[in-house]
Amino acid sequence: MRCKLRTLLIVLALGPPVLAGAWWSWGQYGEWRERRAREREAAEYADAIRSLFKAMESQGGGLRRLSPEESARMKAMLEPPAGEPAP
């Protein structure tokens, strides 16, 4: 295969910058793809939490502020028995 010197010089002049740009772009694409996957996972997690809260509300539960008696009862349940070290 014969090519002119001019063609060879053009390829040698333009080839490395084109290859470097393609290499850099591929790296940027990989980072974008990973970031997009993390954002998608976060959105799915938020949707799952949101649907859980909606299900709790539809069953009459939901989130509410505890009364002082309920709060004291919960604290007593979470504290270790007397004489046992705290975890």
Residue pairs with C-beta under 8 A, 6 or more apart in sequence:
53 62
53 63
56 62
56 63
66 74
80 86
80 87
